[in-house]
């Protein structure tokens, strides 16, 4: 197994994804929120790039669809949810189709549809994601990044996943980027929450009263589910 990493969505070259298993990472908060939605009974997530597309799909789906997403970390007008994973409770999303749009994560998913397989990763399902990589030949850890730049929390999850891969699959070949991510993860793992609370992204969440999202998104291996893109026509449709 060959494993590589990209640190922001802008570095994705869709036509180079053929034959690769792409692991999508947007820790704060899109992929963590999608995992939470499925944990609480969500039937499907349709990942769209714009709020306008989301609103149009909602008209088609009617009551079985719910709208979730954000711009500038805040819930969009007319939407049922923002991008806080703690909003997506069993009572609100069980058996629903979530139409989801975020600043970085859902755009990344749409960029990755040329991969052989696309998996949704968070700290909360990391071990299960790695377990699903058995017999894969080419794996790309695709970090969303933030505003076109390196995102610490995404790189830390990529490092954690790389570490787990190296321990589980002894024949895996990690790129230098993956090895660097492992080193960074090991350096910071004892206080990741405290460190991320001080980053611009973490501070921005705290200003909005969403600081509890950080700790939630950094909880490790709380669920065994692995959402993945099952249908790619028109929009990526993510299911279990």
N, C-alpha and C positions, 0 to 999 in steps of 0.2 A: 504494500500500500504506500503510495506517494501522497504526502500531505503538504499543502501550501496554504498561504494566508494572503488576503488582501486587507488593507486597513481602512478603506473607505469605498463607498458605493461607486464613486466616480471612476475607480480603477477597473471596474468590471468591463471586460470585452466579451459581449454575449456569444459571439461566434467561436470563442476559444473555450467555451464551457462544454462542448460536445463530449460525451463520454465520462464526464466528471460528476461526482456526487457533491452537491453544493450544500454547505451547512450555513444557514443564514443566522446572523448574530446582530441583535440590536437590544442590548441589555436594558437600557433606560430609554424607551420601555417597550417597544413594539413586540419583540418576540416573547418577552416575559409576559406581556398582556395576552397574547394569543394562547400561550400555554395555559395561563390562568382561565381563559374562557373555555378551553376544551376540558380542563379539569372540572369545571362546573357545568358540564353537559352541553356546551355549544355543539351544534351539529356540523357546522361548516363555517369557514372564514373565507370571504371573497376579498382578496387584496387589490385595492384600486389605488391609482396614483393621485387622483384629485377629489376634492369634496363634491364637485359637480357630478362626477361619475357615480359617486356613492349615493347622492340624492336621487339620481335617475334610476339606479338599481333598486333603491328602496320603493319607488313607485311601482316597479314591476313586481316585487316580491310581496308587498303588502304587509300583513300582520306577522308573517313568519320571519321577516327580516328586521334587524335592529342595526342602528348606525353607531359606529364608534370611531374615534380618531381625534387628531389634534393638529393644530398649527401653532407654533411658538409655545408648545407645552400645554395649551389650553383647549378645552372642549370647543368644538365648532358649533356655530348657531344651527339649531334644528336637529342636532344629534342627540342620541340617547345617552351616550357615554363619551368620556374623554379617553385618555390613554393611561389611566391608572389601573393596574391589574386588580386592585382591591375593589373596584366598582363592579367587576364582572362576576356577580354572585350567582349561585344556583337558581335563586328565585327569578333572576332577571334574564339569564341567557340559556337556561336549560331548553334543549331542543330547538333553539333559534339559529338562524343563519346570520352571522355577523358580517356586515359590510364595513370594511375597515380601511382607513386611510391615515397615514402618518407622514411626518416630514421626511423621514429617512427609511424606515423599515419596509413599508409596503412598496416604495419605489425600488428598493433593492430587490425585493422578491420578484417584481415585474422584470427586473433586469436579468434575473437568473433562470428564466423559464427555458433557456436552451440547454441547461444542464440535464444530464441523464436522470437525475433525481435531485429534489430540493427538500431539505429538512429544516425544521424550525427549532432553534436551540436557545436555551436559557440556562442559567445556573441551576434552576429548579429541576431540569430534566437532563442534565449533562451526561450522567452515567448511561442513561438509556439511549441517548443520541449516539454515544460512542459504541454501545453494544450493537446498534443497528448498522454499523459500518463494516461488519464482518464481510469478507470477500470483495470489498470494494477496491478497485485498482487506483483510482485517482480521486482524491478528496480535496476540496477547496473550502477553507474556513473564510467566509465572506462577511467582513465587518461593515456595518452601515456607516460608521463614522458620524461626525457632527459638523454640519455646514461645510462639507468638503474637506475636513481635516481629520487627523488621527483622533480616535476616541478611546480614552484610557480604559473605561469599563468594558468595551467590546474587545480590546486587545487582551485584557485580563481573562475574559472567558475563553478566548481563542487559546491563550496559554494554558488554561486549565484543561481544555479539551485535548490539546496537544500532549499534555502530560499524561492524561488518562489513556490516550491512544498509544503512547510509547510503552506504557505499562501493560496494556492488554494485548497489543499486537507487536510482538517482539521483532518482526520483520519489517515494521513500518519505517519509511524513509522520510524524515521531517526536513523541511526546508530550513534555511538559516533564519527566515522570519519566524517560523514556528518555534525554533530553539530560543530565539530572543524573547518571544512572548512567554515561554516557560520560565525563563530567568526572571522576567519582570513579575510574573505571577508569584513565584517563590519569594521574591523580595518583599512583596506587599501583602501577601495572603493573610497575615495575622491581623491586619487592620484595614481591610479593603473598604468596609463601610465608612469608617472614619475618614479615610483618605478621599473617597468619592464625595462625601458630604462637603468637602472643601473645594472641589473642582467647580468651574463655572456652571457646568450642567447641574451638578448637585445643589449648588447654591440657588440656581434658578428654580429648581423644584421646591426648595425650602421656602423661598419667597412666596410661592403660590400655595403654601400649606401642604405640600405633597412630599415632605421629607420622609414619611414612613414608606413611600414607594421604594426608596433606595434599599433599605434593609430587606424588604420583601423580595425585591428582584435579585438580591445576592444570596438568598437562602439556597443551599445546595441540595439537590437530589431529593426533593420532596414528592415528586411524581415520576411515574414510569412511562408516561405517554410521549409519543414522538409524532407531532403533527408533520405532515408532508404535503407538498403540492401533488394533487391527484389529477386535476384537469387543468389544461393550459389554454383552452379555447377562449378567446375574448379576454378573460381575466383569470389569473391563477386562483384556483379554488383549493383551499387547504382543508384537509380532513385527517382523521386518525386512521 
